[in-house]
Amino acid sequence: MLHIKCPHCGMRSQNEFSYGGDASIKRPELNKEISDEEWDNFVYNRKSLRGKHLELWQHLSGCRQWIKVERDTATHEIFNTYKADEEIF
Amino acid sequence: MQKYSIFNLVKNAFSNHENWDLAWKDPTPKEEYDVVIIGGGGHGLATAYYLAKEHNITKVAIIEKGWIGGGNVGRNTTIIRSNYMHDENALFSEFGMDLWRKMSQDLNYNVMFSPRGIINLAHSDAQMNTYARRGNSMRLNGIDAVLLNREQVKEIIPMADFSENVRFPIFGGLMQPSAGTARHDAVAWGYARQADSMGVDIIQNCEVTGFDVTAGKINGIRTSRGNIKTKKVGLCVAGSTNILAEKLNMTLPIETHLLQACVSEPVKPILDRVVTFGAGHFYISQSDKGEMVMGGDLDGYNSYAQRGNLPTLQHVLTEGIAMMPFLSKLKMLRTWGGIMDMSMDGSPIIDKTHIDGLYLNCGWCYGGFKATPASGWTFAHTIAQDRVHELNAGFSLNRFSTGYLIDEKGLGTKTWIS
């Protein structure tokens, strides 16, 4: 069982969360010419890294906020969690 | 190569079975090969076998990081079926069913193919309609499908929960009688033994560390046991596809996720079919040893762990107990996990790539094992002829950007949507 620290509610068990995939994906900007390739990269293509992976989770059975989680995809170690709009450097 | 037969069995009995040939050799990598297959799983071994058998290309190496048969070909729940609705999947899988039927003879290795039939249970009128439609599509493609009502299902699997006040009552089911199971390890070993006998080098404990690509053409690979020159490389590495793609600066429409399976303690024969629960994701069959073999959902987040997490197992087994309550009395013998190459539309990719001489075989999601022979056969064709076969033409890499998705069940990486 993963334990995820929700930045709003504190440490909670994985059961309360739902997964939202790669958080590093950016939607192509509006009002701009967008190529098929850009859409392809946004909708389908994923790096799916082994190791550190920044991903979205939603605290569905809690505060219902979307959060970002930095997790190791091989060991499941969670390094850090962030609010959805928090800039990560 | 020594043939496996009753006569050789008797002959070797006189020498206490101490003089059997090794099933495959342990060669050191040569400097150059015509084709290098990365990944010594079922698909890689089958590809090498069909390259040698169908296309007379025998200067082939299989590069495997661990040992052959140690990945998903030894971790699956051994189900073989072709109960697909869309033409691409249906024709491809049905071609594979034919190869499965002949496999034990073809490989001179008993893969214990057991066409015991698969039943997908339906739990509502709407689901019965969907199954009727799928069954009709299957029959149009020459695949056997039988729509069963509640009474007919009850006759076949009386141990399922047919009581009145259950949350998901059984309305009926769709059966493919020719589907079944096979012994997964034997599939890997059988292909390995035959490929080896035709001159394929099976190189184990050898990790691919990089690729030599110049001017859009592949010239060789770098491995932990030295560099290997080659003009053609086939990638058959399932859950590790993204790791190698990164070395090639490719980003693919697949994500790596973890799928768990488990077996109960062995019990006397009770279930002689493969059965799937229609109101969730759970499937079950009974092995020849008597264990109930079960599996279901992904763990739900990107994972390379090769071992599972308990919440998903609990969720999957809850479905199992809802379907067949007697399961709650069994003890769990083993659970394990494998890492899957989940494609974004739930269908596989067997295609050429933008790099000349690099071929891709991935995206097998939940159904890699049953595809082993057809995948190997079509991938070998694609590599040998440098063009896709009509059976895998639909499994193209560019279908995501062109919009020709094969959304069989809408089951890709995003299980939370379905």
Boltz contact constraints between the chains, C-beta under 6 A:
constraints:
  - contact:
      token1: [A, 1]
      token2: [B, 311]
      max_distance: 6.0
  - contact:
      token1: [A, 14]
      token2: [B, 311]
      max_distance: 6.0
  - contact:
      token1: [A, 15]
      token2: [B, 311]
      max_distance: 6.0
  - contact:
      token1: [A, 18]
      token2: [B, 416]
      max_distance: 6.0
  - contact:
      token1: [A, 19]
      token2: [B, 300]
      max_distance: 6.0
  - contact:
      token1: [A, 19]
      token2: [B, 301]
      max_distance: 6.0
  - contact:
      token1: [A, 36]
      token2: [B, 401]
      max_distance: 6.0
  - contact:
      token1: [A, 40]
      token2: [B, 400]
      max_distance: 6.0
  - contact:
      token1: [A, 40]
      token2: [B, 401]
      max_distance: 6.0
  - contact:
      token1: [A, 44]
      token2: [B, 253]
      max_distance: 6.0
  - contact:
      token1: [A, 44]
      token2: [B, 344]
      max_distance: 6.0
  - contact:
      token1: [A, 44]
      token2: [B, 400]
      max_distance: 6.0
  - contact:
      token1: [A, 45]
      token2: [B, 251]
      max_distance: 6.0
  - contact:
      token1: [A, 45]
      token2: [B, 253]
      max_distance: 6.0
  - contact:
      token1: [A, 46]
      token2: [B, 255]
      max_distance: 6.0
  - contact:
      token1: [A, 47]
      token2: [B, 251]
      max_distance: 6.0
  - contact:
      token1: [A, 48]
      token2: [B, 242]
      max_distance: 6.0
  - contact:
      token1: [A, 48]
      token2: [B, 255]
      max_distance: 6.0
  - contact:
      token1: [A, 48]
      token2: [B, 256]
      max_distance: 6.0
  - contact:
      token1: [A, 48]
      token2: [B, 302]
      max_distance: 6.0
  - contact:
      token1: [A, 50]
      token2: [B, 243]
      max_distance: 6.0
  - contact:
      token1: [A, 50]
      token2: [B, 304]
      max_distance: 6.0
  - contact:
      token1: [A, 53]
      token2: [B, 302]
      max_distance: 6.0
  - contact:
      token1: [A, 73]
      token2: [B, 302]
      max_distance: 6.0
  - contact:
      token1: [A, 73]
      token2: [B, 303]
      max_distance: 6.0
  - contact:
      token1: [A, 73]
      token2: [B, 304]
      max_distance: 6.0
  - contact:
      token1: [A, 74]
      token2: [B, 304]
      max_distance: 6.0
